[in-house]
Amino acid sequence: MSIQYRVVFGKNDEAVEGADDAAVIVTVAAADTGLAPTVAYMQGRLKNTGPTGPLLQALRDGSAAAAISRLASRP
C-alpha cells in the first residue's frame, strides 16, 4: 500500500513525496518535524487519511521518519 507524505510550510506551500493516488496520506506541519514522527502522531500533530496499518508500519520501520526529514529539509 502506498503512502504520500506532506510537510506543510504555510498556506498553499507544502512539500510532497509519494503517489497522488496513495491509499494513505500523511500530513505534518513543518514546525512539528523536529518531533519524532511517532510522538507527533500520538500528540495529534501528524495527521493521516486512509488505513492506519500502513502508517504504523512506516513509523515502526523508520521510513516515515526518513521521508518527513527529506521533505522538511527542502532547499
C-alpha positions in Angstrom: 0.0 0.0 0.0 1.5 3.4 -1.0 1.9 6.3 1.3 2.1 10.0 0.4 3.9 12.4 2.8 3.2 16.1 3.0 5.1 18.7 5.1 3.2 21.9 5.3 5.3 25.1 5.4 2.4 27.6 5.0 -0.9 28.2 3.2 -0.5 26.7 -0.3 3.1 25.8 0.5 3.9 22.2 1.0 6.5 19.6 0.1 5.0 16.3 -1.2 6.6 12.9 -1.7 4.6 9.9 -3.0 2.0 9.0 -5.5 -1.1 11.2 -5.9 -3.3 8.1 -5.7 -1.8 6.8 -2.5 -4.0 4.9 -0.1 -2.6 6.7 2.9 -1.8 10.5 3.1 0.3 11.7 6.0 0.4 15.4 6.8 2.6 17.2 9.3 3.3 20.9 9.8 6.9 22.0 9.2 7.1 23.3 12.8 6.4 19.8 14.1 9.0 18.0 12.0 11.5 18.3 14.9 9.4 15.8 16.9 9.8 12.0 16.3 7.1 11.0 13.9 5.6 8.5 16.4 5.4 11.2 19.1 3.9 13.7 16.6 1.3 11.0 15.7 0.4 10.3 19.4 0.1 14.1 20.1 -2.2 14.5 17.1 0.3 16.7 15.2 0.9 14.2 12.4 -2.4 13.5 10.6 -3.3 10.7 8.3 -6.1 9.7 6.0 -6.8 6.2 4.9 -6.0 3.0 6.8 -3.8 3.3 9.9 -2.0 -0.1 9.5 0.5 1.0 6.7 1.3 4.2 8.6 2.1 2.3 11.8 4.3 0.0 9.8 6.1 3.0 8.3 6.5 4.6 11.7 8.0 1.3 13.0 10.5 0.7 10.2 11.7 4.3 10.1 10.6 5.0 6.5 8.1 7.7 7.7 10.9 9.5 9.6 13.2 9.4 6.6 10.6 10.8 4.2 9.5 13.5 6.6 13.1 14.5 7.2 13.8 14.7 3.5 10.8 16.9 2.9 11.4 19.2 5.9 15.0 19.9 4.7 13.9 21.2 1.3 16.1 24.0 -0.1 
